[in-house]
Amino acid sequence: MQFVSEDVASSVVSMAEAIEVIERMFREYGRDEAEVFPVAQGHGPDAGTSFSIKSGMIRTSRTVGLKVGSYWPQNRVRGLPAHASTTLLLDPDTGYPRALVAASHLTCLRTAASDAVAVRHLSRPDSRTLALFGAGHQAWFELLAVREVRPIETVLVANRSPEAAEAFARRIQAELGLEARFADSREAVQAADIIVTVTAAREALFEASLVRPGTHVSAMGADAPGKQELDPALVTRATLFADVVRQSLGIGEYEAAHKAGLVDAQNVTAIGAVLDATGPLQSDTYGTVDGPRLGQILLIDAYQQLGKIQYKRRNYEGAVQSLATCAELEAAQGIALAAREVECAYIRGLALVYLGECEEAWALLSGALTMNPEADQRRAILDGMARCTEYEDGFDLADIPTPEPPPTVSPDIIEVY
């Protein structure tokens, strides 16, 4: 079993990459190629603690796993985050653990990325003013995600603590260069093109009557029974979307309206159906909820970057294993990403050279040459193949397709790009 630490996980996936991965996952779920299982909830021995277990499976790639999300409020006095997430990926053939991932950062990315997918496909393309309800850790990720897909110029921060909202607005100005300031809920909602709520509220944050037609609303905070951020009156007048329709009615933002008999499953369109053009795309007001917990697919990118890091640190056996897993998962997903494929092949080949496995290394490196690698990558590949000719007989650089000038073999590790 492999372990991916929080430090590694937080360094290998960008927000833009996460958005593309989550959109692909939504499409798979919309085509019934993936399944989300019922959520299990529990708590620890101390009052106020809670955890949930969210699991899923992708049929086409035979990917199966689960995520445990915990909330231990007393962690704050220990200097630890109150929220934590851990992902466990299972071997589809044996059910044994395959990888354990410290996934708190990836969960923040995944949640915000699901918001961005909805914003990209459901909000007006010219949306420039964002009303952000909440000024905590996740709110920053939501802002970064929305900014990836819409030309946001102004951010209005609404929060129960004006001081926290003002500090958050100053951070936005300093780090992102956007116009940002604290606003009360009425001002923020009435001015917004997009509203994102990311709080732990248990009642509506603003009145439905304040929302202008054409406003997109992403309600991200309702992840447990009893949580609520939107006015049920807004839910009844909006066109509704959700990642997992059943879940949104039971423990999501539509729970309150559903219990009041105002909405049911037939009133909610799965985002996956929109992406496959089988659901409505235009309306006056939009509502969406948090994305499903299938962040395990991010492991493909994580294994790729982990293998690259291991190679640079001369952990060649680890690099070979990580990059082989990346290639295996990518092939199972049917993802045709040439850049990733060539990088996994040639770095894995170089690692095998250093392990003395020249026959397999030669096959990978010569194969990578046919994938149109970049110039720097091509030089590294040729250096690796030249080493094979030094280490073992039977390899001939004349066999290389479209031979280049003879490579220069450095005495140290071959640099990767």
CORVEN-V483755 format. One line per field, one symbol per residue. burial: b if it has 24 or more other C-alpha atoms within 12 Angstrom, else e. Layout:
burial = ???
This chain:
burial = ebbbbbebbbebbbbbbbbbbbbbbbbbbbeeebbbeebeeeeeeeeeebbbbbbbbbeebbbbbbbbbbbbeeeeeeeeeebbbbbbbbeeeeeeebbbbbbbbbbbbbbbbbbbbbbbbbbbeebbbbbbbbbbebbbbbbbbbbbbbbbbbbbbbbeeeeebbebbebbeeeeebebbbbbbbbbbbbbbbbbbbbbbeebbbebeebbbbbbbbbbbbbbbbbbbbbbbbbbbbbbbbbbbbbbbbbbbbbbbbeeeebbbebbbbbbbbbeeebebeeebbbbbbbbbbbbbbbbbbbbbbbbbbbbebbbbbbbbbbbbbbbbbeebebeeeebbbbbbbbbbbbbbbbebbbbbbbbbbbbbebebeeebbbbbbbbbbbbbeeeeeeebeebeeeeeeeeeeeeebbbb
